Amino acid sequence: MSSAISAVRRSKQRQQSAPSFADRADCSLIRASDLVRDAATPNRTSVLDISLSTLWRYVKDGRFPSPIRLSPGVVVWKVGDVRKWINERHAALPGLGV
C-alpha cells in the first residue's frame, strides 16, 4: 500500500474518532487542521472560519494564542485558549456581547 493512501486512511480515521470541539475538555489539545477550514474538503466542519495561512498570520501578529510545539512537525493549541479567544471576539462584536 502506498504511503499516500495510508496517510489518507489515517486522516479519515482520526477525523471519525475525534470528538467535536464542544465535547473536548479545555485542557485537551487540538491541531491546526482541526481548527481551520480546508479548501480540499469543503464539507468538513471547522472550529474557525479562517484559512490556515490566516491562522498563522494571527499567531504572528499576536491576535491568536501561541501554539505549543510538541515536535518539529506537530503544533497544537489548548482547547481552552481557543475557546477564550472565540468568546473574546464575540464579546467585542456590537450586539453580541453580554
Backbone as JSON, one array per atom type, in Angstrom:
{
  "sequence": "MSSAISAVRRSKQRQQSAPSFADRADCSLIRASDLVRDAATPNRTSVLDISLSTLWRYVKDGRFPSPIRLSPGVVVWKVGDVRKWINERHAALPGLGV",
  "N": [[0.86, -1.17, 0.0], [0.55, 2.23, -0.79], [2.27, 5.06, 0.63], [0.84, 7.44, 0.54], [-1.84, 6.66, 0.37], [-2.07, 5.37, 2.81], [-1.71, 7.56, 4.52], [-4.0, 9.06, 3.97], [-5.99, 7.31, 4.87], [-5.35, 7.19, 7.61], [-5.83, 9.83, 8.3], [-8.6, 10.03, 7.81], [-9.53, 8.19, 9.7], [-8.74, 9.46, 12.06], [-10.28, 11.81, 11.94], [-12.85, 10.72, 12.08], [-12.88, 9.57, 14.59], [-12.28, 11.61, 16.33], [-13.38, 13.74, 18.94], [-16.03, 16.19, 18.93], [-15.47, 19.76, 18.85], [-16.91, 21.05, 20.85], [-17.25, 19.0, 22.67], [-14.77, 18.55, 23.72], [-12.42, 18.71, 26.39], [-11.27, 21.62, 28.18], [-8.57, 21.46, 28.75], [-7.58, 19.8, 26.81], [-5.83, 19.14, 23.71], [-5.58, 20.58, 20.44], [-5.13, 20.3, 16.95], [-4.0, 22.4, 14.22], [-5.17, 21.63, 11.81], [-7.62, 20.74, 12.61], [-8.81, 23.01, 13.43], [-9.13, 24.98, 11.43], [-10.67, 25.86, 8.24], [-10.62, 23.86, 5.26], [-9.84, 24.01, 1.94], [-9.73, 21.8, 0.32], [-11.45, 19.96, 1.41], [-14.36, 20.86, 1.56], [-16.79, 20.17, 2.8], [-16.27, 19.43, 5.35], [-16.57, 20.3, 8.71], [-15.34, 23.1, 10.57], [-13.71, 24.64, 13.36], [-12.96, 27.32, 13.33], [-13.66, 29.89, 11.03], [-11.6, 30.46, 9.14], [-8.67, 30.48, 7.06], [-5.73, 28.35, 6.96], [-3.42, 29.86, 6.51], [-4.28, 32.38, 7.37], [-4.71, 31.85, 10.07], [-2.04, 31.42, 10.94], [-1.01, 33.95, 10.39], [-2.47, 35.48, 12.22], [-1.41, 34.39, 14.61], [1.27, 35.17, 14.37], [0.96, 37.95, 14.46], [0.12, 38.25, 17.02], [-2.56, 38.06, 17.55], [-3.85, 35.72, 18.01], [-3.8, 32.91, 20.21], [-0.58, 31.65, 21.19], [0.9, 28.72, 19.82], [1.59, 25.34, 20.98], [4.49, 23.57, 20.61], [4.9, 20.31, 19.92], [6.58, 18.59, 18.61], [8.94, 18.74, 15.85], [7.15, 18.64, 13.66], [4.6, 18.82, 14.71], [2.16, 20.84, 15.94], [0.13, 22.32, 18.36], [-2.84, 23.61, 20.02], [-4.21, 24.65, 23.18], [-7.46, 23.72, 23.92], [-9.03, 25.24, 25.64], [-7.77, 27.76, 25.49], [-8.34, 28.45, 22.86], [-11.14, 28.54, 22.96], [-11.46, 30.69, 24.76], [-10.39, 32.77, 23.21], [-12.25, 32.81, 21.09], [-14.6, 33.51, 22.51], [-13.87, 36.05, 23.47], [-13.68, 37.45, 21.06], [-16.33, 37.34, 20.18], [-17.57, 38.79, 22.23], [-16.55, 41.29, 21.71], [-17.86, 42.09, 19.45], [-20.36, 44.28, 18.25], [-23.55, 44.2, 19.73], [-23.47, 41.49, 20.27], [-22.26, 41.03, 22.65], [-22.28, 40.32, 26.19]],
  "CA": [[0.0, 0.0, 0.0], [1.39, 3.43, -0.87], [2.24, 5.9, 1.84], [-0.21, 8.45, 0.38], [-3.11, 6.02, 0.72], [-2.03, 5.17, 4.26], [-1.91, 8.86, 5.17], [-5.42, 9.42, 3.82], [-6.76, 6.45, 5.77], [-5.1, 7.64, 9.0], [-6.52, 11.11, 8.46], [-10.04, 9.75, 7.92], [-9.78, 7.54, 10.99], [-8.6, 10.47, 13.1], [-11.43, 12.69, 11.86], [-14.04, 10.0, 12.5], [-12.82, 9.25, 16.01], [-12.04, 12.8, 17.13], [-14.6, 14.34, 19.49], [-16.3, 17.53, 18.42], [-14.83, 20.81, 19.64], [-17.75, 21.31, 22.03], [-17.11, 17.89, 23.61], [-13.39, 18.45, 24.21], [-12.1, 19.4, 27.64], [-10.44, 22.81, 27.99], [-7.15, 21.1, 28.85], [-7.17, 18.96, 25.69], [-5.07, 19.8, 22.67], [-6.19, 20.5, 19.11], [-4.21, 20.66, 15.87], [-4.46, 23.42, 13.29], [-6.03, 21.02, 10.79], [-8.96, 20.6, 13.18], [-9.31, 24.34, 13.76], [-9.42, 25.85, 10.28], [-11.32, 25.24, 7.08], [-9.7, 23.32, 4.26], [-10.46, 24.1, 0.62], [-9.77, 20.47, -0.29], [-12.59, 19.23, 1.99], [-15.3, 21.92, 1.94], [-17.92, 19.68, 3.58], [-15.82, 19.2, 6.72], [-16.78, 21.47, 9.57], [-14.15, 23.57, 11.27], [-14.0, 25.49, 14.51], [-12.76, 28.71, 12.92], [-13.94, 30.09, 9.6], [-10.45, 31.11, 8.55], [-7.74, 29.54, 6.42], [-4.52, 28.05, 7.72], [-2.49, 31.0, 6.41], [-4.81, 33.44, 8.23], [-4.42, 31.43, 11.44], [-0.63, 31.68, 11.24], [-0.83, 35.4, 10.4], [-2.99, 35.91, 13.52], [-0.43, 33.99, 15.63], [2.44, 36.03, 14.19], [0.59, 39.3, 14.87], [-0.3, 38.25, 18.43], [-4.03, 38.12, 17.62], [-4.34, 34.38, 18.32], [-2.88, 32.32, 21.19], [0.6, 30.96, 20.69], [0.75, 27.26, 19.85], [2.54, 24.5, 21.72], [5.18, 22.7, 19.66], [5.15, 19.0, 20.52], [7.72, 18.06, 17.87], [9.14, 19.61, 14.68], [6.02, 18.63, 12.74], [3.31, 18.79, 15.4], [1.86, 22.06, 16.68], [-1.24, 22.23, 18.9], [-3.31, 24.66, 20.91], [-5.11, 24.2, 24.23], [-8.84, 24.0, 23.55], [-9.49, 26.34, 26.49], [-7.24, 29.02, 24.95], [-9.09, 28.74, 21.63], [-12.48, 28.95, 23.39], [-11.35, 32.03, 25.33], [-10.2, 33.68, 22.08], [-13.54, 32.9, 20.39], [-15.51, 34.27, 23.38], [-13.43, 37.45, 23.47], [-14.04, 38.04, 19.76], [-17.79, 37.51, 20.17], [-17.91, 39.87, 23.16], [-16.14, 42.56, 21.12], [-18.74, 42.45, 18.35], [-21.54, 45.02, 18.71], [-24.82, 43.47, 19.77], [-23.29, 40.1, 20.67], [-21.68, 40.99, 23.99], [-23.21, 40.01, 27.29]],
  "C": [[0.91, 1.24, 0.0], [1.25, 4.26, 0.39], [1.16, 6.97, 1.75], [-1.57, 7.88, 0.78], [-3.17, 5.8, 2.23], [-2.29, 6.47, 5.0], [-3.36, 9.29, 5.1], [-6.27, 8.58, 4.77], [-6.58, 6.87, 7.22], [-5.84, 8.94, 9.27], [-8.02, 10.91, 8.63], [-10.37, 9.11, 9.25], [-9.71, 8.56, 12.12], [-9.8, 11.4, 13.12], [-12.69, 12.0, 12.36], [-14.04, 9.77, 14.01], [-12.63, 10.47, 16.9], [-13.35, 13.37, 17.66], [-14.81, 15.74, 18.9], [-15.63, 18.55, 19.35], [-15.6, 21.06, 20.94], [-17.58, 20.22, 23.09], [-15.7, 17.77, 24.2], [-13.23, 19.23, 25.51], [-11.2, 20.59, 27.35], [-8.95, 22.48, 28.01], [-6.67, 20.22, 27.69], [-6.49, 19.8, 24.62], [-5.73, 19.59, 21.31], [-5.18, 21.0, 18.08], [-4.83, 21.7, 14.95], [-5.42, 22.84, 12.26], [-7.45, 20.8, 11.3], [-9.59, 21.95, 13.51], [-9.83, 25.1, 12.54], [-10.07, 25.09, 9.14], [-10.26, 24.82, 6.07], [-10.41, 23.33, 2.92], [-10.59, 22.73, -0.05], [-10.95, 19.64, 0.22], [-13.62, 20.24, 2.48], [-16.47, 21.45, 2.81], [-17.56, 19.43, 5.04], [-16.02, 20.47, 7.54], [-15.47, 21.84, 10.26], [-14.58, 24.49, 12.4], [-13.95, 26.95, 14.12], [-13.01, 28.84, 11.42], [-12.83, 30.94, 8.97], [-9.57, 30.05, 7.92], [-6.52, 29.33, 7.32], [-3.55, 29.23, 7.67], [-2.97, 32.17, 7.28], [-4.55, 33.11, 9.69], [-2.98, 31.78, 11.8], [-0.32, 33.17, 11.22], [-1.32, 35.97, 11.74], [-2.0, 35.58, 14.64], [0.77, 34.93, 15.57], [2.17, 37.45, 14.7], [0.17, 39.39, 16.33], [-1.8, 38.33, 18.61], [-4.65, 36.76, 17.9], [-3.34, 33.76, 19.29], [-1.7, 31.61, 20.53], [0.41, 29.45, 20.8], [1.8, 26.62, 20.75], [3.17, 23.56, 20.69], [5.53, 21.39, 20.36], [6.36, 18.32, 19.89], [7.9, 18.95, 16.64], [7.93, 19.68, 13.73], [4.64, 18.68, 13.38], [3.17, 20.03, 16.28], [0.4, 21.99, 17.1], [-1.56, 23.47, 19.73], [-4.14, 24.01, 22.01], [-6.52, 24.62, 23.82], [-9.38, 25.17, 24.37], [-9.01, 27.7, 26.0], [-8.01, 29.43, 23.7], [-10.5, 29.21, 22.0], [-12.47, 30.38, 23.95], [-11.22, 33.06, 24.21], [-11.52, 33.89, 21.33], [-14.51, 33.75, 21.21], [-15.15, 35.75, 23.43], [-13.81, 38.15, 22.17], [-15.54, 38.27, 19.68], [-18.22, 38.66, 21.08], [-17.56, 41.24, 22.58], [-17.04, 43.0, 19.98], [-19.97, 43.18, 18.88], [-22.79, 44.16, 18.66], [-24.69, 42.02, 20.19], [-22.72, 39.96, 22.07], [-22.74, 40.74, 25.04], [-23.59, 41.27, 28.03]]
}
